[in-house]
Amino acid sequence: MDKNFMYGIAAVKFGEKTIGYIEKGSWDWGGTKPESTDIDAEQVPDAPVLTILTKNATISPTFNIIQLNYENIQAVLGGTLVGTTGKYTGWKAPTNLVQLSGKWTIDFVSGQTCTIPNATILANLGGKLTLTEVSKLECQLKVNKPSDGSAPYDINDTVNPSRASSTSQANSVKS
């Protein structure tokens, strides 16, 4: 694989759980551009004399989960699973405010992995209920500074790329 390009989602995990199929074309890195302040001088009318960086660029990925088994719903919305482990028959929405935060990993088909050590997921049931498309969980990751002061995210070579692209999605398909 050519490491000069990043493309394709092989798997998305919250903690150790692969959260299921991501709708084609729905992944967007989001976030913000870097922020800066220009310092102007009266004597220099054509350009700033200094630019001070005030904030780094950020990411805030948005995506849609289309594999809506009860475990995937509960993983990103909270709430309660109905039934017994491995044989769930339903899901109940949370009755209290739920904040789900933790480690997220995104394995790329191109052989890299993005690790976000501390992100909070914002999600809702969305889409349409028709015979021409499926309902989805519309998700946004709010990337937060890790408590240990490390980088908010990193991108590295995937440790086991062949396993990431096939096994992770296969595990998420189990219902």
C-alpha positions as CSV (number, residue, x, y, z in Angstrom):
1,M,0.0,0.0,0.0
2,D,1.1,3.5,-0.8
3,K,1.7,5.4,2.5
4,N,1.5,8.7,0.7
5,F,-2.3,8.5,0.8
6,M,-5.0,7.9,3.4
7,Y,-8.2,6.4,2.3
8,G,-11.1,4.1,3.2
9,I,-12.5,3.0,6.5
10,A,-11.6,-0.5,7.5
11,A,-13.0,-0.4,11.0
12,V,-14.1,2.1,13.7
13,K,-13.8,1.1,17.3
14,F,-15.0,2.7,20.6
15,G,-12.7,1.2,23.2
16,E,-12.4,-2.4,22.0
17,K,-15.8,-2.6,20.4
18,T,-16.1,-2.3,16.6
19,I,-19.2,-0.2,16.1
20,G,-20.4,-1.5,12.8
21,Y,-20.8,-0.4,9.2
22,I,-20.3,3.3,8.4
23,E,-22.5,4.7,5.7
24,K,-20.6,5.2,2.4
25,G,-19.5,8.8,1.9
26,S,-20.6,9.9,5.4
27,W,-17.2,10.2,7.1
28,D,-16.0,13.8,7.4
29,W,-13.0,14.9,9.5
30,G,-14.8,18.2,10.5
31,G,-13.0,20.3,13.0
32,T,-11.6,23.8,12.6
33,K,-8.7,25.5,10.9
34,P,-5.9,26.9,12.9
35,E,-6.6,30.4,14.4
36,S,-4.2,33.3,14.3
37,T,-3.9,37.0,15.1
38,D,-2.3,39.4,12.7
39,I,-0.3,42.3,14.1
40,D,-0.4,45.4,12.0
41,A,1.9,48.4,12.1
42,E,1.0,51.9,11.1
43,Q,4.1,52.2,9.0
44,V,3.4,49.0,7.0
45,P,0.2,49.3,5.1
46,D,0.4,46.3,2.8
47,A,0.7,43.3,5.2
48,P,0.9,42.3,8.8
49,V,4.3,42.6,10.5
50,L,3.7,39.4,12.5
51,T,1.2,36.6,12.7
52,I,0.8,34.9,16.0
53,L,-0.7,31.4,16.1
54,T,-3.5,31.3,18.8
55,K,-5.0,27.8,18.3
56,N,-4.0,24.6,16.4
57,A,-6.3,23.0,13.9
58,T,-8.7,20.4,15.3
59,I,-10.7,17.4,14.1
60,S,-14.2,16.6,15.0
61,P,-15.3,13.6,12.8
62,T,-18.9,13.1,11.8
63,F,-20.2,9.9,10.4
64,N,-23.3,7.7,10.2
65,I,-23.5,4.2,11.6
66,I,-25.9,2.1,9.4
67,Q,-25.5,-1.3,11.1
68,L,-28.2,-0.8,13.8
69,N,-28.0,-3.9,15.9
70,Y,-28.9,-3.2,19.6
71,E,-25.3,-3.4,20.8
72,N,-24.2,-0.7,18.3
73,I,-27.2,1.5,19.3
74,Q,-26.3,1.1,23.0
75,A,-22.6,1.7,22.4
76,V,-23.1,5.2,21.1
77,L,-26.4,6.3,22.6
78,G,-26.2,4.6,26.1
79,G,-29.4,3.2,27.4
80,T,-30.2,-0.4,28.3
81,L,-30.1,-3.6,26.3
82,V,-33.2,-5.8,26.6
83,G,-32.6,-9.6,26.8
84,T,-29.6,-11.8,27.5
85,T,-26.0,-11.4,26.4
86,G,-25.7,-12.4,22.8
87,K,-29.5,-12.7,22.4
88,Y,-30.7,-9.1,22.8
89,T,-34.3,-8.5,21.8
90,G,-34.4,-4.7,22.1
91,W,-33.0,-1.5,23.5
92,K,-34.3,1.2,25.8
93,A,-33.3,4.9,25.5
94,P,-31.5,6.4,28.5
95,T,-33.6,8.1,31.1
96,N,-30.8,10.3,32.4
97,L,-28.2,12.4,30.7
98,V,-25.5,10.1,29.3
99,Q,-22.0,11.2,28.3
100,L,-20.0,8.5,26.5
101,S,-16.3,9.2,26.3
102,G,-13.2,7.2,25.7
103,K,-10.7,5.9,23.2
104,W,-11.6,5.7,19.5
105,T,-9.5,4.1,16.8
106,I,-10.1,4.3,13.0
107,D,-8.3,1.8,10.9
108,F,-7.9,2.9,7.2
109,V,-7.9,0.6,4.2
110,S,-4.7,2.3,3.2
111,G,-2.8,0.8,6.2
112,Q,-2.8,3.6,8.8
113,T,-4.7,4.0,12.1
114,C,-6.0,7.2,13.7
115,T,-6.1,6.9,17.5
116,I,-8.1,9.4,19.5
117,P,-7.4,8.7,23.2
118,N,-10.2,10.9,24.6
119,A,-13.4,11.8,22.6
120,T,-17.0,12.3,23.5
121,I,-19.6,10.9,21.1
122,L,-22.7,12.9,20.3
123,A,-25.2,10.7,18.5
124,N,-28.9,10.6,17.5
125,L,-31.2,8.3,15.6
126,G,-31.6,9.8,12.2
127,G,-32.2,9.2,8.5
128,K,-35.4,8.0,7.0
129,L,-37.6,5.0,7.5
130,T,-38.3,4.0,4.0
131,L,-37.7,1.1,1.6
132,T,-35.1,3.0,-0.3
133,E,-32.6,3.8,2.5
134,V,-31.9,2.7,6.1
135,S,-32.1,4.5,9.4
136,K,-28.8,5.5,10.9
137,L,-27.0,6.8,13.9
138,E,-25.8,10.3,13.1
139,C,-22.5,10.7,15.1
140,Q,-20.0,13.4,15.9
141,L,-16.8,12.9,17.9
142,K,-15.7,15.8,20.1
143,V,-12.0,15.3,20.5
144,N,-10.8,16.3,24.0
145,K,-7.3,16.7,25.4
146,P,-6.2,13.5,27.1
147,S,-5.8,13.8,30.9
148,D,-2.1,12.8,30.6
149,G,-1.4,15.8,28.3
150,S,-0.5,13.8,25.2
151,A,-1.6,14.6,21.7
152,P,-5.4,14.7,21.1
153,Y,-5.0,12.3,18.1
154,D,-2.3,10.6,16.1
155,I,-2.0,8.7,12.9
156,N,0.4,5.7,12.6
157,D,0.9,2.6,10.5
158,T,-1.7,0.0,11.4
159,V,-0.1,-2.7,13.5
160,N,-1.9,-5.6,11.8
161,P,-3.5,-4.2,8.6
162,S,-4.8,-7.4,7.0
163,R,-6.6,-8.2,10.3
164,A,-8.0,-4.7,10.6
165,S,-9.8,-4.7,7.3
166,S,-11.4,-8.1,7.4
167,T,-11.7,-9.4,11.0
168,S,-12.9,-6.1,12.6
169,Q,-15.8,-5.7,10.2
170,A,-16.7,-9.4,10.3
171,N,-16.9,-9.2,14.1
172,S,-19.2,-6.2,13.9
173,V,-21.6,-8.0,11.6
174,K,-22.4,-10.7,14.3
175,S,-25.9,-10.0,15.7
